[in-house]
Amino acid sequence: MYTHDDRIVATLDAGGTNLVFGAMRGCEFIADPVTIPSCGDNLDRCMESIVNGFTTIFNLCEEKPTAISFAFPGPASYKEGIVGGYLPNFPAFRDGVALGPFLEEKFGVPVFINNDGDLFAFGEATAGIMPEINSKVAALGGSRVYRNLLGYTFGTGFGIGEVIDGRLNLGNNSCVETFCIPSSVDNSIMAEDYVAIRAIVREYARLEPAAPQGLTPKDICDIADGKREGNSEAARESFRIFGAAAGDAMATAVTLTDSLLVIGGGLTGAARHFMPSLLQALRSTVKTINGEQVKRVQMEVFDLDDDEQLGRFALGDARLLKVYGSERTVTYDPMKRTGIAISKLGASKAISIGAYTYALSQLDAAQAE
């Protein structure tokens, strides 16, 4: 979708530290990114940075962009272009800022703002993992085509986006979230407090009180790998707790949406340490009141980055079924299944592609009306 479109869209990945501006055509960047400090605690400075960033991008483009489309972290009234609410990295916006209308007046083009998790999922659904998996399934002889995808970002927070039947689900309030559901570690604490950078750092410090200050998840991953001095058992346990908490929250979401799953974000570099417990949680069971075991996720869960599991996922359990009273046969595949994969695009590019394709799809839908 839109991989050969000639229209240009100016994009922005708004992070707590930096604002990264770009321009895309045909789902590819056509200009070097422009990075400016966010200054999210000062509204005037942040707005100035946003204007300067987009001005620079517009000047770099050979023709005026068709639209501005970008990601902003946290829930807000995105349809109206208003950013506000619980925004830890952008406290200056908490009371509400009509950012979309402001930029439309400033640059004279339509402006689309969405949650970064939503755009990550949409980018992966339109030009990332979902078309890749569908292509691989077909090449392996499978017949199913997958249209639902949950995208999760592992980083400063625990972001989510949801694509249903190929369409981005924004909900009634632009508030599709799982960061705030109860954690499996402690159901009085929200899931994100165990599925974020701070969780790995905190848990390692708890398990290894002699740990030096200032360790990053990369440092702790190196300790787990034996590449850096430290408590390797505690490091591995920190990632195990992270994976189990993530898998539990994801199990709830995938049960309600019957979707494929994709993970992105900086922490995916340590996937070897958290994926086993994450998959274990997705494949876990719960009990009925009579003591019977019921699968937590009603589908078989496959690791789609494993070639052997991908092959079984692609083919399922298809067999020919004779139509009653007839010689005719139909194909029957009783295996309910889903799968999880690590983003190949990377979160930043997937978010930008999501912003690009979302803007063009909205422009095309408006023109068709």
C-alpha positions as CSV (number, residue, x, y, z in Angstrom):
1,M,0.0,0.0,0.0
2,Y,1.4,3.4,-1.1
3,T,4.9,1.9,-1.8
4,H,4.9,3.5,-5.2
5,D,3.0,6.7,-4.4
6,D,4.6,9.9,-5.5
7,R,3.1,12.1,-2.8
8,I,5.4,13.5,-0.1
9,V,4.4,13.5,3.6
10,A,6.4,15.3,6.3
11,T,6.8,13.1,9.4
12,L,7.8,13.5,13.0
13,D,8.7,10.9,15.7
14,A,8.2,12.8,18.9
15,G,10.3,11.4,21.7
16,G,10.8,12.7,25.2
17,T,14.4,13.6,24.5
18,N,14.4,14.5,20.7
19,L,12.0,15.4,17.9
20,V,13.1,13.5,14.7
21,F,11.6,15.0,11.5
22,G,11.6,13.4,8.1
23,A,9.9,13.3,4.7
24,M,8.6,10.2,3.0
25,R,7.6,9.2,-0.5
26,G,6.6,5.7,-1.4
27,C,7.2,4.5,2.2
28,E,10.9,5.6,2.0
29,F,12.7,8.6,3.4
30,I,13.7,11.1,0.8
31,A,15.6,13.5,3.2
32,D,18.1,13.1,6.0
33,P,16.4,13.2,9.4
34,V,16.4,16.5,11.3
35,T,16.8,16.1,15.0
36,I,15.9,18.8,17.5
37,P,15.7,18.6,21.3
38,S,12.1,18.2,22.5
39,C,12.0,20.6,25.4
40,G,8.7,19.0,26.4
41,D,8.6,20.8,29.7
42,N,8.4,24.2,28.0
43,L,5.5,24.8,25.7
44,D,7.0,27.8,23.9
45,R,10.3,26.2,23.2
46,C,8.8,22.9,22.2
47,M,6.4,24.6,19.7
48,E,9.3,26.6,18.3
49,S,11.2,23.4,17.8
50,I,8.3,21.7,16.0
51,V,7.9,24.7,13.7
52,N,11.6,24.9,13.0
53,G,11.8,21.2,12.3
54,F,9.0,21.1,9.8
55,T,10.2,24.3,8.2
56,T,13.6,22.7,7.6
57,I,12.0,19.5,6.1
58,F,9.7,21.5,3.8
59,N,12.7,23.4,2.5
60,L,14.6,20.1,1.9
61,C,11.7,18.7,-0.3
62,E,11.7,19.3,-4.0
63,E,7.9,19.9,-3.8
64,K,5.6,20.9,-1.0
65,P,4.5,18.0,1.1
66,T,0.9,16.9,0.7
67,A,0.4,16.6,4.5
68,I,2.1,16.5,7.9
69,S,1.6,13.3,9.8
70,F,3.3,12.3,13.0
71,A,3.4,10.3,16.2
72,F,3.0,11.7,19.7
73,P,3.4,9.6,22.8
74,G,0.4,9.0,25.1
75,P,-3.4,9.3,24.8
76,A,-4.9,12.5,23.4
77,S,-7.8,13.8,21.2
78,Y,-5.9,12.9,18.1
79,K,-8.8,13.1,15.7
80,E,-9.2,16.8,16.6
81,G,-5.4,17.3,16.6
82,I,-5.3,18.1,20.3
83,V,-2.5,16.8,22.4
84,G,-3.0,16.6,26.1
85,G,-3.5,14.4,29.2
86,Y,-1.1,12.2,30.9
87,L,2.1,12.8,29.0
88,P,5.2,12.2,31.3
89,N,7.7,13.3,28.6
90,F,5.7,16.4,27.5
91,P,4.3,17.9,30.7
92,A,3.8,21.3,29.0
93,F,1.0,19.7,26.9
94,R,-1.0,18.1,29.8
95,D,-3.7,20.8,29.8
96,G,-4.3,20.4,26.1
97,V,-2.7,22.0,23.0
98,A,-4.4,22.3,19.7
99,L,-1.3,21.3,17.8
100,G,-2.9,20.0,14.7
101,P,-4.9,23.2,13.9
102,F,-1.9,25.3,14.8
103,L,0.3,23.5,12.3
104,E,-2.4,23.5,9.6
105,E,-2.5,27.3,9.8
106,K,1.3,27.6,9.8
107,F,2.0,25.3,6.9
108,G,-1.3,25.2,4.9
109,V,-1.6,21.4,4.6
110,P,-3.7,18.8,6.4
111,V,-2.2,17.6,9.7
112,F,-2.7,14.1,11.2
113,I,-1.5,13.2,14.7
114,N,-1.7,9.8,16.2
115,N,-0.3,7.8,19.1
116,D,3.2,6.3,18.3
117,G,2.0,2.8,19.2
118,D,-0.9,3.1,16.7
119,L,1.4,4.3,13.9
120,F,4.0,1.6,14.7
121,A,1.3,-1.1,14.3
122,F,-0.1,0.6,11.1
123,G,3.3,0.8,9.5
124,E,4.0,-2.9,10.3
125,A,0.6,-3.8,8.9
126,T,0.9,-1.9,5.7
127,A,4.6,-2.3,4.8
128,G,6.2,-4.4,7.5
129,I,5.7,-7.7,9.3
130,M,2.1,-8.5,8.2
131,P,2.7,-8.4,4.4
132,E,6.0,-10.2,5.0
133,I,4.3,-13.0,7.0
134,N,1.4,-13.3,4.5
135,S,4.0,-13.6,1.7
136,K,6.0,-16.3,3.5
137,V,2.8,-18.2,4.3
138,A,1.8,-18.2,0.7
139,A,5.3,-19.3,-0.4
140,L,5.3,-22.2,2.1
141,G,2.0,-23.4,0.7
142,G,-0.4,-21.9,3.2
143,S,-3.7,-20.4,2.3
144,R,-4.6,-18.1,5.1
145,V,-4.3,-14.3,4.8
146,Y,-3.8,-12.4,8.1
147,R,-5.5,-9.0,8.5
148,N,-5.3,-8.3,12.3
149,L,-2.1,-7.1,14.0
150,L,-1.2,-5.9,17.4
151,G,2.0,-3.8,17.5
152,Y,3.9,-3.3,20.8
153,T,6.8,-1.0,21.5
154,F,9.2,-1.9,24.3
155,G,11.2,1.1,25.5
156,T,10.5,4.0,27.8
157,G,7.0,2.8,28.0
158,F,4.7,-0.1,26.9
159,G,3.0,1.1,23.8
160,I,0.4,-0.7,21.7
161,G,-1.4,-0.2,18.4
162,E,-4.2,-2.3,16.9
163,V,-5.0,-3.0,13.3
164,I,-8.2,-4.8,12.6
165,D,-9.1,-6.1,9.1
166,G,-6.3,-3.9,7.7
167,R,-7.7,-0.7,9.3
168,L,-6.2,1.2,12.2
169,N,-8.5,0.9,15.3
170,L,-8.4,4.3,17.1
171,G,-11.3,3.4,19.4
172,N,-13.9,5.9,20.5
173,N,-11.4,8.1,22.3
174,S,-8.1,7.5,20.7
175,C,-7.3,5.5,23.8
176,V,-6.5,1.9,22.9
177,E,-4.0,1.0,25.6
178,T,-2.6,-1.9,27.7
179,F,0.1,-0.1,29.7
180,C,-2.4,0.4,32.6
181,I,-3.8,-3.1,33.0
182,P,-2.8,-4.9,36.2
183,S,0.6,-6.5,36.1
184,S,0.9,-10.3,36.6
185,V,3.8,-9.6,39.0
186,D,1.6,-7.5,41.3
187,N,-2.0,-6.8,40.2
188,S,-2.0,-3.6,42.2
189,I,0.7,-2.2,39.9
190,M,0.2,-1.3,36.2
191,A,1.8,-3.5,33.6
192,E,4.1,-0.8,32.2
193,D,6.0,-0.6,35.5
194,Y,7.2,-4.1,34.7
195,V,7.5,-3.7,30.9
196,A,9.8,-0.8,30.3
197,I,13.4,0.2,30.5
198,R,13.0,1.3,34.1
199,A,11.7,-2.1,35.0
200,I,14.8,-4.0,33.9
201,V,17.1,-1.4,35.6
202,R,15.0,-1.5,38.8
203,E,14.8,-5.3,39.0
204,Y,18.5,-5.8,38.4
205,A,19.3,-3.3,41.2
206,R,16.8,-5.2,43.5
207,L,18.4,-8.6,42.8
208,E,22.0,-7.2,42.9
209,P,22.2,-4.5,45.6
210,A,25.9,-4.0,44.9
211,A,25.2,-3.0,41.3
212,P,26.7,0.3,40.3
213,Q,24.5,3.3,39.5
214,G,23.6,4.3,35.9
215,L,23.4,0.9,34.3
216,T,21.3,0.7,31.2
217,P,19.4,-2.3,29.8
218,K,22.2,-2.7,27.3
219,D,24.7,-3.0,30.2
220,I,22.4,-5.5,31.9
221,C,22.1,-7.5,28.7
222,D,25.9,-7.6,28.4
223,I,26.0,-8.9,32.0
224,A,23.5,-11.6,31.1
225,D,25.6,-12.5,28.1
226,G,28.8,-12.7,30.2
227,K,30.3,-9.8,28.3
228,R,30.4,-7.4,31.3
229,E,31.2,-8.0,34.9
230,G,28.2,-8.4,37.1
231,N,25.6,-10.8,38.4
232,S,24.6,-12.7,35.2
233,E,21.9,-14.7,37.0
234,A,20.2,-11.5,38.3
235,A,20.5,-9.9,34.9
236,R,18.8,-12.9,33.2
237,E,16.1,-12.9,35.9
238,S,15.4,-9.2,35.3
239,F,14.7,-9.9,31.6
240,R,12.7,-13.0,32.6
241,I,10.4,-10.9,34.8
242,F,10.0,-8.3,32.0
243,G,9.1,-11.0,29.5
244,A,6.6,-12.7,31.7
245,A,4.8,-9.4,32.5
246,A,4.8,-8.4,28.8
247,G,3.4,-11.8,27.7
248,D,0.7,-11.7,30.3
249,A,-0.6,-8.3,29.2
250,M,-0.3,-9.3,25.5
251,A,-2.2,-12.5,26.1
252,T,-5.2,-10.5,27.3
253,A,-5.1,-8.3,24.2
254,V,-4.6,-11.1,21.6
255,T,-7.4,-13.1,23.2
256,L,-9.8,-10.1,22.5
257,T,-8.5,-9.3,19.0
258,D,-7.3,-12.7,17.5
259,S,-4.3,-10.9,16.0
260,L,-0.7,-11.5,15.0
261,L,1.8,-9.8,17.3
262,V,4.9,-7.7,16.4
263,I,7.4,-6.1,18.8
264,G,9.6,-3.1,18.2
265,G,11.7,-0.7,20.2
266,G,15.2,-0.6,21.5
267,L,14.8,-3.4,24.0
268,T,14.2,-6.0,21.2
269,G,18.0,-6.3,21.0
270,A,17.7,-8.3,24.2
271,A,14.9,-10.5,22.9
272,R,16.9,-13.7,23.5
273,H,16.6,-13.0,27.2
274,F,12.9,-12.1,27.5
275,M,11.2,-14.0,24.6
276,P,11.3,-17.4,26.4
277,S,9.3,-16.1,29.4
278,L,7.1,-14.0,27.1
279,L,6.1,-17.0,25.0
280,Q,5.6,-19.1,28.1
281,A,3.1,-16.5,29.4
282,L,1.3,-16.5,26.0
283,R,1.2,-20.3,26.1
284,S,0.2,-20.6,29.7
285,T,-3.0,-22.0,31.1
286,V,-5.6,-21.0,33.7
287,K,-8.0,-23.2,35.7
288,T,-11.7,-23.4,35.8
289,I,-13.4,-23.5,39.2
290,N,-13.5,-27.3,38.8
291,G,-9.7,-27.5,38.3
292,E,-9.7,-28.0,34.5
293,Q,-6.8,-26.5,32.6
294,V,-7.8,-23.9,29.9
295,K,-5.3,-22.3,27.5
296,R,-4.8,-18.6,28.3
297,V,-4.7,-17.8,24.6
298,Q,-7.1,-20.0,22.7
299,M,-4.8,-20.2,19.7
300,E,-1.6,-22.0,19.3
301,V,1.2,-19.4,19.6
302,F,4.2,-19.6,17.2
303,D,7.5,-17.8,17.2
304,L,7.5,-16.5,13.6
305,D,11.2,-15.7,13.7
306,D,11.9,-19.4,14.0
307,D,11.8,-21.1,10.6
308,E,10.5,-24.4,11.9
309,Q,7.7,-22.8,13.8
310,L,6.9,-20.5,10.8
311,G,6.5,-23.6,8.6
312,R,4.1,-25.2,11.0
313,F,2.2,-21.9,11.4
314,A,1.9,-21.5,7.6
315,L,0.5,-25.0,6.9
316,G,-1.5,-25.5,10.1
317,D,-3.5,-28.7,10.1
318,A,-5.2,-28.5,6.8
319,R,-7.0,-31.6,5.5
320,L,-9.7,-32.4,3.0
321,L,-13.2,-32.8,4.3
322,K,-15.9,-34.6,2.4
323,V,-19.2,-32.7,2.1
324,Y,-22.0,-34.8,3.6
325,G,-24.0,-36.7,0.9
326,S,-21.6,-35.6,-1.9
327,E,-18.3,-36.5,-3.5
328,R,-17.2,-32.9,-3.2
329,T,-14.4,-32.0,-0.7
330,V,-13.5,-28.8,1.0
331,T,-10.3,-27.9,2.8
332,Y,-10.7,-27.8,6.6
333,D,-8.0,-26.4,9.0
334,P,-9.1,-26.7,12.6
335,M,-5.9,-25.3,14.0
336,K,-6.5,-21.8,15.5
337,R,-3.2,-20.1,15.6
338,T,-1.4,-16.8,16.0
339,G,2.3,-15.8,16.0
340,I,4.7,-13.2,17.2
341,A,7.7,-11.6,15.5
342,I,10.3,-8.9,16.1
343,S,10.0,-5.9,13.8
344,K,12.4,-5.9,10.8
345,L,11.8,-2.3,10.0
346,G,12.6,-1.0,13.5
347,A,10.2,1.1,15.5
348,S,11.2,4.5,14.2
349,K,10.9,3.6,10.5
350,A,7.6,1.6,11.1
351,I,6.2,4.7,12.9
352,S,7.1,6.9,10.0
353,I,5.6,4.5,7.5
354,G,2.5,4.4,9.6
355,A,2.3,8.2,9.6
356,Y,2.8,8.3,5.9
357,T,0.3,5.6,4.9
358,Y,-2.3,6.9,7.5
359,A,-2.2,10.4,6.0
360,L,-2.6,9.3,2.4
361,S,-5.4,6.8,3.3
362,Q,-7.3,9.7,5.1
363,L,-6.7,12.0,2.1
364,D,-7.9,9.4,-0.3
365,A,-11.0,8.5,1.8
366,A,-11.9,12.2,2.0
367,Q,-11.5,12.6,-1.8
368,A,-13.7,9.6,-2.4
369,E,-16.6,11.0,-0.3
